[in-house]
Amino acid sequence: MADADVLVIGAGQAGLVMGHYLNRAGLHPLLVDRAPALGHSWRSRWNSLRLFTPARHNR
């Protein structure tokens, strides 16, 4: 594993976004979470990843 510049604890929505922007800034983040996979809380709650709108309005 390569050395990380930043440790992001929590890989939910906020952690994933933080990792994305750190990566765009040229840094190498390491995201860790107690869940078995990154973004697990989103995958286990909704059938799809839709932001800011209840799923029933996105058909």
PyMOL Python script that loads the backbone (N, CA, C, O; Angstrom):
from pymol import cmd

cmd.read_pdbstr("""\
ATOM      1  N   MET A   1       0.846  -1.180   0.000  1.00  0.00           N
ATOM      2  CA  MET A   1       0.000   0.000   0.000  1.00  0.00           C
ATOM      3  C   MET A   1       0.886   1.236   0.000  1.00  0.00           C
ATOM      4  O   MET A   1       1.869   1.301   0.738  1.00  0.00           O
ATOM      5  N   ALA A   2       0.542   2.203  -0.818  1.00  0.00           N
ATOM      6  CA  ALA A   2       1.298   3.451  -0.885  1.00  0.00           C
ATOM      7  C   ALA A   2       1.012   4.303   0.344  1.00  0.00           C
ATOM      8  O   ALA A   2      -0.017   4.139   1.000  1.00  0.00           O
ATOM      9  N   ASP A   3       1.918   5.200   0.646  1.00  0.00           N
ATOM     10  CA  ASP A   3       1.708   6.110   1.767  1.00  0.00           C
ATOM     11  C   ASP A   3       0.569   7.068   1.458  1.00  0.00           C
ATOM     12  O   ASP A   3       0.423   7.533   0.328  1.00  0.00           O
ATOM     13  N   ALA A   4      -0.231   7.357   2.468  1.00  0.00           N
ATOM     14  CA  ALA A   4      -1.350   8.287   2.308  1.00  0.00           C
ATOM     15  C   ALA A   4      -0.940   9.655   2.844  1.00  0.00           C
ATOM     16  O   ALA A   4      -0.196   9.759   3.819  1.00  0.00           O
ATOM     17  N   ASP A   5      -1.438  10.694   2.191  1.00  0.00           N
ATOM     18  CA  ASP A   5      -1.210  12.056   2.670  1.00  0.00           C
ATOM     19  C   ASP A   5      -2.221  12.439   3.740  1.00  0.00           C
ATOM     20  O   ASP A   5      -1.913  13.201   4.657  1.00  0.00           O
ATOM     21  N   VAL A   6      -3.442  11.900   3.615  1.00  0.00           N
ATOM     22  CA  VAL A   6      -4.540  12.267   4.509  1.00  0.00           C
ATOM     23  C   VAL A   6      -5.318  11.008   4.870  1.00  0.00           C
ATOM     24  O   VAL A   6      -5.565  10.153   4.019  1.00  0.00           O
ATOM     25  N   LEU A   7      -5.701  10.902   6.135  1.00  0.00           N
ATOM     26  CA  LEU A   7      -6.555   9.809   6.594  1.00  0.00           C
ATOM     27  C   LEU A   7      -7.964  10.357   6.763  1.00  0.00           C
ATOM     28  O   LEU A   7      -8.180  11.303   7.520  1.00  0.00           O
ATOM     29  N   VAL A   8      -8.924   9.763   6.057  1.00  0.00           N
ATOM     30  CA  VAL A   8     -10.333  10.147   6.174  1.00  0.00           C
ATOM     31  C   VAL A   8     -11.033   9.013   6.904  1.00  0.00           C
ATOM     32  O   VAL A   8     -11.079   7.882   6.420  1.00  0.00           O
ATOM     33  N   ILE A   9     -11.578   9.324   8.074  1.00  0.00           N
ATOM     34  CA  ILE A   9     -12.270   8.322   8.878  1.00  0.00           C
ATOM     35  C   ILE A   9     -13.758   8.436   8.600  1.00  0.00           C
ATOM     36  O   ILE A   9     -14.377   9.459   8.891  1.00  0.00           O
ATOM     37  N   GLY A  10     -14.317   7.394   8.045  1.00  0.00           N
ATOM     38  CA  GLY A  10     -15.718   7.369   7.652  1.00  0.00           C
ATOM     39  C   GLY A  10     -15.826   7.464   6.148  1.00  0.00           C
ATOM     40  O   GLY A  10     -15.364   8.437   5.551  1.00  0.00           O
ATOM     41  N   ALA A  11     -16.427   6.471   5.532  1.00  0.00           N
ATOM     42  CA  ALA A  11     -16.536   6.444   4.072  1.00  0.00           C
ATOM     43  C   ALA A  11     -17.989   6.464   3.631  1.00  0.00           C
ATOM     44  O   ALA A  11     -18.384   5.779   2.688  1.00  0.00           O
ATOM     45  N   GLY A  12     -18.774   7.269   4.338  1.00  0.00           N
ATOM     46  CA  GLY A  12     -20.141   7.517   3.895  1.00  0.00           C
ATOM     47  C   GLY A  12     -20.124   8.623   2.860  1.00  0.00           C
ATOM     48  O   GLY A  12     -19.109   8.847   2.200  1.00  0.00           O
ATOM     49  N   GLN A  13     -21.233   9.309   2.717  1.00  0.00           N
ATOM     50  CA  GLN A  13     -21.336  10.356   1.695  1.00  0.00           C
ATOM     51  C   GLN A  13     -20.267  11.431   1.883  1.00  0.00           C
ATOM     52  O   GLN A  13     -19.575  11.777   0.925  1.00  0.00           O
ATOM     53  N   ALA A  14     -20.119  11.955   3.069  1.00  0.00           N
ATOM     54  CA  ALA A  14     -19.160  13.038   3.310  1.00  0.00           C
ATOM     55  C   ALA A  14     -17.720  12.565   3.124  1.00  0.00           C
ATOM     56  O   ALA A  14     -16.902  13.283   2.549  1.00  0.00           O
ATOM     57  N   GLY A  15     -17.406  11.368   3.605  1.00  0.00           N
ATOM     58  CA  GLY A  15     -16.053  10.847   3.457  1.00  0.00           C
ATOM     59  C   GLY A  15     -15.673  10.588   2.016  1.00  0.00           C
ATOM     60  O   GLY A  15     -14.543  10.858   1.608  1.00  0.00           O
ATOM     61  N   LEU A  16     -16.619  10.060   1.234  1.00  0.00           N
ATOM     62  CA  LEU A  16     -16.355   9.818  -0.183  1.00  0.00           C
ATOM     63  C   LEU A  16     -16.130  11.125  -0.939  1.00  0.00           C
ATOM     64  O   LEU A  16     -15.243  11.213  -1.788  1.00  0.00           O
ATOM     65  N   VAL A  17     -16.931  12.132  -0.628  1.00  0.00           N
ATOM     66  CA  VAL A  17     -16.757  13.432  -1.278  1.00  0.00           C
ATOM     67  C   VAL A  17     -15.415  14.036  -0.886  1.00  0.00           C
ATOM     68  O   VAL A  17     -14.702  14.573  -1.733  1.00  0.00           O
ATOM     69  N   MET A  18     -15.072  13.950   0.389  1.00  0.00           N
ATOM     70  CA  MET A  18     -13.783  14.473   0.852  1.00  0.00           C
ATOM     71  C   MET A  18     -12.637  13.773   0.134  1.00  0.00           C
ATOM     72  O   MET A  18     -11.696  14.430  -0.310  1.00  0.00           O
ATOM     73  N   GLY A  19     -12.701  12.468   0.016  1.00  0.00           N
ATOM     74  CA  GLY A  19     -11.670  11.723  -0.693  1.00  0.00           C
ATOM     75  C   GLY A  19     -11.558  12.145  -2.142  1.00  0.00           C
ATOM     76  O   GLY A  19     -10.455  12.253  -2.677  1.00  0.00           O
ATOM     77  N   HIS A  20     -12.686  12.383  -2.777  1.00  0.00           N
ATOM     78  CA  HIS A  20     -12.699  12.820  -4.173  1.00  0.00           C
ATOM     79  C   HIS A  20     -11.979  14.160  -4.335  1.00  0.00           C
ATOM     80  O   HIS A  20     -11.127  14.308  -5.211  1.00  0.00           O
ATOM     81  N   TYR A  21     -12.319  15.124  -3.497  1.00  0.00           N
ATOM     82  CA  TYR A  21     -11.715  16.447  -3.625  1.00  0.00           C
ATOM     83  C   TYR A  21     -10.252  16.462  -3.191  1.00  0.00           C
ATOM     84  O   TYR A  21      -9.458  17.220  -3.747  1.00  0.00           O
ATOM     85  N   LEU A  22      -9.886  15.653  -2.221  1.00  0.00           N
ATOM     86  CA  LEU A  22      -8.471  15.541  -1.858  1.00  0.00           C
ATOM     87  C   LEU A  22      -7.676  14.965  -3.020  1.00  0.00           C
ATOM     88  O   LEU A  22      -6.572  15.423  -3.318  1.00  0.00           O
ATOM     89  N   ASN A  23      -8.242  13.961  -3.672  1.00  0.00           N
ATOM     90  CA  ASN A  23      -7.590  13.365  -4.832  1.00  0.00           C
ATOM     91  C   ASN A  23      -7.436  14.379  -5.962  1.00  0.00           C
ATOM     92  O   ASN A  23      -6.384  14.446  -6.597  1.00  0.00           O
ATOM     93  N   ARG A  24      -8.473  15.164  -6.214  1.00  0.00           N
ATOM     94  CA  ARG A  24      -8.405  16.205  -7.249  1.00  0.00           C
ATOM     95  C   ARG A  24      -7.359  17.259  -6.923  1.00  0.00           C
ATOM     96  O   ARG A  24      -6.795  17.880  -7.824  1.00  0.00           O
ATOM     97  N   ALA A  25      -7.097  17.462  -5.624  1.00  0.00           N
ATOM     98  CA  ALA A  25      -6.101  18.439  -5.197  1.00  0.00           C
ATOM     99  C   ALA A  25      -4.686  17.872  -5.263  1.00  0.00           C
ATOM    100  O   ALA A  25      -3.726  18.561  -4.917  1.00  0.00           O
ATOM    101  N   GLY A  26      -4.550  16.626  -5.703  1.00  0.00           N
ATOM    102  CA  GLY A  26      -3.233  16.019  -5.853  1.00  0.00           C
ATOM    103  C   GLY A  26      -2.744  15.275  -4.629  1.00  0.00           C
ATOM    104  O   GLY A  26      -1.583  14.869  -4.573  1.00  0.00           O
ATOM    105  N   LEU A  27      -3.612  15.089  -3.646  1.00  0.00           N
ATOM    106  CA  LEU A  27      -3.254  14.346  -2.439  1.00  0.00           C
ATOM    107  C   LEU A  27      -3.708  12.895  -2.569  1.00  0.00           C
ATOM    108  O   LEU A  27      -4.516  12.558  -3.435  1.00  0.00           O
ATOM    109  N   HIS A  28      -3.186  12.060  -1.712  1.00  0.00           N
ATOM    110  CA  HIS A  28      -3.524  10.634  -1.724  1.00  0.00           C
ATOM    111  C   HIS A  28      -4.220  10.283  -0.415  1.00  0.00           C
ATOM    112  O   HIS A  28      -3.559   9.962   0.573  1.00  0.00           O
ATOM    113  N   PRO A  29      -5.565  10.343  -0.403  1.00  0.00           N
ATOM    114  CA  PRO A  29      -6.289  10.034   0.830  1.00  0.00           C
ATOM    115  C   PRO A  29      -6.427   8.528   1.045  1.00  0.00           C
ATOM    116  O   PRO A  29      -6.456   7.740   0.099  1.00  0.00           O
ATOM    117  N   LEU A  30      -6.510   8.164   2.306  1.00  0.00           N
ATOM    118  CA  LEU A  30      -6.834   6.792   2.688  1.00  0.00           C
ATOM    119  C   LEU A  30      -8.162   6.856   3.426  1.00  0.00           C
ATOM    120  O   LEU A  30      -8.246   7.459   4.496  1.00  0.00           O
ATOM    121  N   LEU A  31      -9.195   6.245   2.872  1.00  0.00           N
ATOM    122  CA  LEU A  31     -10.509   6.235   3.489  1.00  0.00           C
ATOM    123  C   LEU A  31     -10.685   4.931   4.260  1.00  0.00           C
ATOM    124  O   LEU A  31     -10.448   3.848   3.725  1.00  0.00           O
ATOM    125  N   VAL A  32     -11.097   5.041   5.504  1.00  0.00           N
ATOM    126  CA  VAL A  32     -11.349   3.855   6.327  1.00  0.00           C
ATOM    127  C   VAL A  32     -12.754   3.958   6.901  1.00  0.00           C
ATOM    128  O   VAL A  32     -13.252   5.050   7.176  1.00  0.00           O
ATOM    129  N   ASP A  33     -13.376   2.811   7.075  1.00  0.00           N
ATOM    130  CA  ASP A  33     -14.734   2.763   7.594  1.00  0.00           C
ATOM    131  C   ASP A  33     -14.919   1.435   8.301  1.00  0.00           C
ATOM    132  O   ASP A  33     -14.259   0.454   7.959  1.00  0.00           O
ATOM    133  N   ARG A  34     -15.799   1.394   9.272  1.00  0.00           N
ATOM    134  CA  ARG A  34     -16.041   0.120   9.963  1.00  0.00           C
ATOM    135  C   ARG A  34     -16.925  -0.817   9.154  1.00  0.00           C
ATOM    136  O   ARG A  34     -16.991  -2.014   9.434  1.00  0.00           O
ATOM    137  N   ALA A  35     -17.604  -0.273   8.150  1.00  0.00           N
ATOM    138  CA  ALA A  35     -18.460  -1.093   7.288  1.00  0.00           C
ATOM    139  C   ALA A  35     -17.593  -1.956   6.371  1.00  0.00           C
ATOM    140  O   ALA A  35     -16.411  -1.664   6.191  1.00  0.00           O
ATOM    141  N   PRO A  36     -18.159  -3.008   5.793  1.00  0.00           N
ATOM    142  CA  PRO A  36     -17.367  -3.920   4.960  1.00  0.00           C
ATOM    143  C   PRO A  36     -16.925  -3.343   3.613  1.00  0.00           C
ATOM    144  O   PRO A  36     -16.017  -3.886   2.984  1.00  0.00           O
ATOM    145  N   ALA A  37     -17.559  -2.239   3.157  1.00  0.00           N
ATOM    146  CA  ALA A  37     -17.207  -1.655   1.858  1.00  0.00           C
ATOM    147  C   ALA A  37     -17.412  -0.147   1.911  1.00  0.00           C
ATOM    148  O   ALA A  37     -18.225   0.347   2.692  1.00  0.00           O
ATOM    149  N   LEU A  38     -16.677   0.576   1.085  1.00  0.00           N
ATOM    150  CA  LEU A  38     -16.857   2.022   1.014  1.00  0.00           C
ATOM    151  C   LEU A  38     -18.247   2.340   0.481  1.00  0.00           C
ATOM    152  O   LEU A  38     -18.725   1.690  -0.449  1.00  0.00           O
ATOM    153  N   GLY A  39     -18.893   3.337   1.069  1.00  0.00           N
ATOM    154  CA  GLY A  39     -20.232   3.722   0.637  1.00  0.00           C
ATOM    155  C   GLY A  39     -21.314   2.747   1.056  1.00  0.00           C
ATOM    156  O   GLY A  39     -22.421   2.794   0.519  1.00  0.00           O
ATOM    157  N   HIS A  40     -21.027   1.867   1.997  1.00  0.00           N
ATOM    158  CA  HIS A  40     -21.949   0.810   2.396  1.00  0.00           C
ATOM    159  C   HIS A  40     -23.286   1.355   2.903  1.00  0.00           C
ATOM    160  O   HIS A  40     -24.334   0.782   2.606  1.00  0.00           O
ATOM    161  N   SER A  41     -23.265   2.445   3.658  1.00  0.00           N
ATOM    162  CA  SER A  41     -24.515   2.967   4.211  1.00  0.00           C
ATOM    163  C   SER A  41     -25.476   3.383   3.106  1.00  0.00           C
ATOM    164  O   SER A  41     -26.686   3.217   3.254  1.00  0.00           O
ATOM    165  N   TRP A  42     -24.963   3.919   2.005  1.00  0.00           N
ATOM    166  CA  TRP A  42     -25.820   4.287   0.881  1.00  0.00           C
ATOM    167  C   TRP A  42     -26.356   3.050   0.182  1.00  0.00           C
ATOM    168  O   TRP A  42     -27.537   2.987  -0.161  1.00  0.00           O
ATOM    169  N   ARG A  43     -25.504   2.078  -0.027  1.00  0.00           N
ATOM    170  CA  ARG A  43     -25.938   0.867  -0.732  1.00  0.00           C
ATOM    171  C   ARG A  43     -26.986   0.099   0.050  1.00  0.00           C
ATOM    172  O   ARG A  43     -27.858  -0.537  -0.542  1.00  0.00           O
ATOM    173  N   SER A  44     -26.913   0.149   1.375  1.00  0.00           N
ATOM    174  CA  SER A  44     -27.830  -0.648   2.185  1.00  0.00           C
ATOM    175  C   SER A  44     -29.149   0.064   2.473  1.00  0.00           C
ATOM    176  O   SER A  44     -30.081  -0.570   2.968  1.00  0.00           O
ATOM    177  N   ARG A  45     -29.259   1.361   2.180  1.00  0.00           N
ATOM    178  CA  ARG A  45     -30.491   2.091   2.469  1.00  0.00           C
ATOM    179  C   ARG A  45     -31.372   2.302   1.249  1.00  0.00           C
ATOM    180  O   ARG A  45     -32.597   2.242   1.356  1.00  0.00           O
ATOM    181  N   TRP A  46     -30.776   2.545   0.102  1.00  0.00           N
ATOM    182  CA  TRP A  46     -31.551   2.878  -1.084  1.00  0.00           C
ATOM    183  C   TRP A  46     -31.166   1.965  -2.239  1.00  0.00           C
ATOM    184  O   TRP A  46     -30.057   1.433  -2.289  1.00  0.00           O
ATOM    185  N   ASN A  47     -32.103   1.795  -3.164  1.00  0.00           N
ATOM    186  CA  ASN A  47     -31.831   0.974  -4.343  1.00  0.00           C
ATOM    187  C   ASN A  47     -30.885   1.658  -5.314  1.00  0.00           C
ATOM    188  O   ASN A  47     -30.213   0.993  -6.102  1.00  0.00           O
ATOM    189  N   SER A  48     -30.830   2.964  -5.262  1.00  0.00           N
ATOM    190  CA  SER A  48     -29.924   3.703  -6.137  1.00  0.00           C
ATOM    191  C   SER A  48     -29.418   4.929  -5.396  1.00  0.00           C
ATOM    192  O   SER A  48     -29.995   5.330  -4.386  1.00  0.00           O
ATOM    193  N   LEU A  49     -28.355   5.519  -5.889  1.00  0.00           N
ATOM    194  CA  LEU A  49     -27.766   6.689  -5.252  1.00  0.00           C
ATOM    195  C   LEU A  49     -28.339   7.952  -5.883  1.00  0.00           C
ATOM    196  O   LEU A  49     -27.824   8.438  -6.890  1.00  0.00           O
ATOM    197  N   ARG A  50     -29.387   8.473  -5.299  1.00  0.00           N
ATOM    198  CA  ARG A  50     -30.005   9.710  -5.778  1.00  0.00           C
ATOM    199  C   ARG A  50     -29.883  10.746  -4.674  1.00  0.00           C
ATOM    200  O   ARG A  50     -30.230  10.480  -3.523  1.00  0.00           O
ATOM    201  N   LEU A  51     -29.393  11.921  -5.022  1.00  0.00           N
ATOM    202  CA  LEU A  51     -29.177  12.962  -4.026  1.00  0.00           C
ATOM    203  C   LEU A  51     -30.341  13.938  -3.950  1.00  0.00           C
ATOM    204  O   LEU A  51     -30.923  14.293  -4.975  1.00  0.00           O
ATOM    205  N   PHE A  52     -30.677  14.366  -2.762  1.00  0.00           N
ATOM    206  CA  PHE A  52     -31.546  15.506  -2.485  1.00  0.00           C
ATOM    207  C   PHE A  52     -32.993  15.355  -2.915  1.00  0.00           C
ATOM    208  O   PHE A  52     -33.766  16.298  -2.750  1.00  0.00           O
ATOM    209  N   THR A  53     -33.389  14.237  -3.447  1.00  0.00           N
ATOM    210  CA  THR A  53     -34.766  14.047  -3.883  1.00  0.00           C
ATOM    211  C   THR A  53     -35.235  12.664  -3.440  1.00  0.00           C
ATOM    212  O   THR A  53     -34.530  11.676  -3.641  1.00  0.00           O
ATOM    213  N   PRO A  54     -36.413  12.590  -2.843  1.00  0.00           N
ATOM    214  CA  PRO A  54     -36.925  11.267  -2.492  1.00  0.00           C
ATOM    215  C   PRO A  54     -36.987  10.368  -3.727  1.00  0.00           C
ATOM    216  O   PRO A  54     -37.306  10.840  -4.819  1.00  0.00           O
ATOM    217  N   ALA A  55     -36.694   9.115  -3.569  1.00  0.00           N
ATOM    218  CA  ALA A  55     -36.626   8.176  -4.691  1.00  0.00           C
ATOM    219  C   ALA A  55     -37.934   8.116  -5.472  1.00  0.00           C
ATOM    220  O   ALA A  55     -37.918   7.898  -6.683  1.00  0.00           O
ATOM    221  N   ARG A  56     -39.061   8.306  -4.799  1.00  0.00           N
ATOM    222  CA  ARG A  56     -40.336   8.190  -5.519  1.00  0.00           C
ATOM    223  C   ARG A  56     -40.507   9.268  -6.582  1.00  0.00           C
ATOM    224  O   ARG A  56     -41.320   9.100  -7.490  1.00  0.00           O
ATOM    225  N   HIS A  57     -39.753  10.384  -6.493  1.00  0.00           N
ATOM    226  CA  HIS A  57     -39.852  11.460  -7.478  1.00  0.00           C
ATOM    227  C   HIS A  57     -38.869  11.276  -8.636  1.00  0.00           C
ATOM    228  O   HIS A  57     -38.874  12.085  -9.564  1.00  0.00           O
ATOM    229  N   ASN A  58     -38.042  10.259  -8.614  1.00  0.00           N
ATOM    230  CA  ASN A  58     -37.018  10.071  -9.627  1.00  0.00           C
ATOM    231  C   ASN A  58     -37.317   8.932 -10.589  1.00  0.00           C
ATOM    232  O   ASN A  58     -36.383   8.354 -11.145  1.00  0.00           O
ATOM    233  N   ARG A  59     -38.534   8.599 -10.798  1.00  0.00           N
ATOM    234  CA  ARG A  59     -38.870   7.493 -11.668  1.00  0.00           C
ATOM    235  C   ARG A  59     -38.769   7.864 -13.113  1.00  0.00           C
ATOM    236  O   ARG A  59     -39.024   7.032 -13.984  1.00  0.00           O
TER     237      ARG A  59
END
""", "prot")
cmd.dss("prot")
cmd.show_as("cartoon", "prot")
cmd.util.cbc("prot")
cmd.orient("prot")
